[in-house]
Amino acid sequence: MSTSTIDLSPSFQTISGLARTWAVQHPELSARIARAVALVSNVLPGDRSPDVYFVEGSAGRQYMVRVNRRDRTSACTCPDHGKGNHCKHRIACALFEKGREIEVL
């Protein structure tokens, strides 16, 4: 018996387009946005809550990102977010969500 997994990640074309737009709108975050693009394929939705994602970072560590859609905020367990920065894991989750939204429409 074989098992298969469904790839829920948006296409690279969709993610690249979003990243270019966001980098123009937020030039101070352009380097972080570029690094986040590489992580989108590592975003895994949590199986118990639609507000939780797990992201494998570039160093192989896994971080949890919790999204609050009502307040349009998110939080990550990585050290960079703990310092008050817009971490690449949160941006990767935002790209993932927005990309899926675009491709479903």
C-alpha positions as CSV (number, residue, x, y, z in Angstrom):
1,M,0.0,0.0,0.0
2,S,1.5,3.4,-0.9
3,T,0.8,6.6,0.7
4,S,1.0,10.0,-0.8
5,T,1.1,13.5,0.6
6,I,-0.6,16.5,-0.8
7,D,1.6,19.5,-1.4
8,L,-0.3,22.5,-0.1
9,S,2.4,25.0,-0.9
10,P,1.6,27.8,-3.3
11,S,3.5,27.8,-6.6
12,F,6.9,29.5,-6.7
13,Q,5.6,31.9,-9.3
14,T,2.8,33.1,-6.9
15,I,5.2,33.4,-4.0
16,S,7.8,35.3,-6.1
17,G,5.2,37.7,-7.3
18,L,4.0,38.4,-3.7
19,A,7.5,38.8,-2.4
20,R,8.4,41.3,-5.1
21,T,5.3,43.4,-4.3
22,W,5.8,43.2,-0.5
23,A,9.5,44.1,-0.9
24,V,8.5,47.3,-2.8
25,Q,5.9,48.1,-0.2
26,H,8.3,47.4,2.7
27,P,11.9,48.0,1.5
28,E,13.2,47.8,5.1
29,L,12.1,44.2,5.1
30,S,13.3,43.2,1.6
31,A,16.2,41.0,2.8
32,R,14.0,39.2,5.2
33,I,11.3,38.7,2.6
34,A,13.9,37.3,0.2
35,R,15.0,34.8,2.9
36,A,11.4,33.9,3.7
37,V,10.7,32.9,0.1
38,A,13.1,30.0,0.5
39,L,11.2,28.8,3.6
40,V,7.7,28.7,2.2
41,S,8.1,25.1,1.0
42,N,9.0,24.3,4.7
43,V,5.7,25.7,6.1
44,L,3.5,23.0,7.6
45,P,0.0,23.8,8.9
46,G,-0.6,22.5,12.4
47,D,-3.0,19.6,12.5
48,R,-4.9,20.8,15.6
49,S,-5.4,24.5,14.9
50,P,-5.8,26.5,11.8
51,D,-3.9,29.3,13.6
52,V,-0.6,27.4,14.0
53,Y,2.1,26.7,11.5
54,F,5.5,24.9,11.9
55,V,8.4,26.2,9.8
56,E,11.7,24.5,9.4
57,G,14.3,27.3,9.4
58,S,17.4,27.5,7.3
59,A,19.5,25.9,10.2
60,G,17.2,22.9,10.4
61,R,15.4,24.0,13.6
62,Q,11.6,23.9,13.6
63,Y,9.7,27.0,14.9
64,M,6.0,27.5,15.7
65,V,4.2,30.5,14.3
66,R,0.8,31.4,15.7
67,V,-1.4,33.6,13.6
68,N,-4.1,35.9,14.9
69,R,-6.1,36.8,11.7
70,R,-8.6,39.0,13.5
71,D,-5.8,41.3,14.8
72,R,-3.6,40.7,11.7
73,T,-0.6,39.7,13.9
74,S,1.6,36.7,14.4
75,A,4.2,35.4,16.8
76,C,7.1,33.0,16.4
77,T,9.1,30.9,18.8
78,C,12.4,31.9,17.1
79,P,15.1,34.0,18.8
80,D,14.8,36.8,16.1
81,H,11.1,37.3,16.9
82,G,11.9,37.3,20.6
83,K,14.1,40.3,19.9
84,G,11.1,42.1,18.4
85,N,12.0,41.6,14.7
86,H,9.8,40.6,11.8
87,C,11.3,37.2,11.5
88,K,11.5,35.3,8.2
89,H,9.3,32.5,9.6
90,R,6.4,34.8,10.2
91,I,6.8,36.3,6.7
92,A,7.1,32.7,5.2
93,C,3.7,31.9,6.8
94,A,2.1,35.1,5.6
95,L,3.4,34.3,2.0
96,F,2.1,30.7,2.4
97,E,-1.4,31.9,3.5
98,K,-1.7,34.7,0.9
99,G,-0.4,32.5,-1.9
100,R,-2.9,29.7,-1.1
101,E,-5.7,32.3,-1.0
102,I,-4.7,33.6,-4.4
103,E,-4.5,30.2,-6.0
104,V,-7.8,29.0,-4.5
105,L,-9.6,32.0,-6.0
